[in-house]
Amino acid sequence: MAGHHLTAGHTGSTSAVERYLTQLAAQLLPGPRAARTRVLTEIRDGLTETIDAHLADGVPPDAAAATAISEFGDPAT
């Protein structure tokens, strides 16, 4: 599981991830709650790891979050 480094001092990045996860959760509503929770946890961890990788490459926090979210794709899909 990711260390959630993006939450430390990167409020804009965290907000973008939370918005993405909220949109994704809306697409998962018909499914069982436990399964939705597991899926959202995995996606959050993956986004966090991807953002951390972009941050390590020197990408600014907001751009790192936007790029990671773009790489994960449209939550409606």
C-alpha positions in Angstrom: 0.0 0.0 0.0 1.2 3.5 -0.8 2.5 5.8 1.8 0.1 8.6 0.8 2.9 11.1 0.6 0.8 13.4 -1.5 -1.4 14.2 1.5 1.5 15.9 3.3 1.3 19.5 2.3 -0.3 19.0 -1.2 -3.9 20.0 -0.5 -4.6 20.7 -4.2 -3.4 17.3 -5.2 -5.4 15.6 -2.5 -8.5 17.5 -3.6 -8.1 16.4 -7.2 -7.7 12.8 -6.1 -10.7 13.0 -3.9 -12.8 14.5 -6.7 -11.7 11.7 -9.0 -12.5 9.0 -6.4 -15.9 10.6 -5.8 -16.7 10.5 -9.5 -15.5 6.9 -9.7 -17.5 5.9 -6.6 -20.7 7.2 -8.3 -20.0 4.8 -11.1 -19.7 1.9 -8.7 -22.9 2.5 -6.7 -24.8 -0.6 -8.0 -22.1 -2.9 -6.6 -21.6 -4.3 -3.1 -20.2 -1.8 -0.6 -17.2 -3.9 0.4 -16.2 -4.4 -3.2 -16.5 -0.7 -3.9 -14.4 0.1 -0.9 -11.7 -2.3 -2.1 -11.7 -0.9 -5.6 -11.5 2.7 -4.4 -8.7 1.8 -2.0 -6.7 0.2 -4.8 -7.3 3.2 -7.1 -6.3 5.7 -4.4 -3.1 3.7 -3.7 -2.3 3.6 -7.5 -3.0 7.3 -7.9 -0.8 8.1 -4.9 2.1 6.0 -6.2 1.8 7.5 -9.6 1.7 11.1 -8.2 4.7 10.3 -6.0 6.6 9.1 -9.1 5.8 12.3 -10.9 6.8 14.3 -7.8 10.1 12.4 -7.7 10.7 13.5 -11.3 10.3 17.1 -10.3 6.8 17.7 -11.5 4.9 20.3 -9.4 2.2 18.7 -7.1 -0.9 20.0 -9.0 0.5 18.9 -12.3 1.6 15.5 -10.9 -2.0 14.9 -9.7 -3.5 16.1 -13.0 -1.2 13.9 -15.0 -1.8 10.8 -12.8 -5.5 11.3 -13.0 -5.3 11.7 -16.8 -3.3 8.5 -17.0 -6.0 6.6 -15.0 -8.7 7.8 -17.4 -12.2 9.0 -17.2 -14.0 7.6 -14.1 -17.2 7.2 -16.1 -15.4 4.7 -18.3 
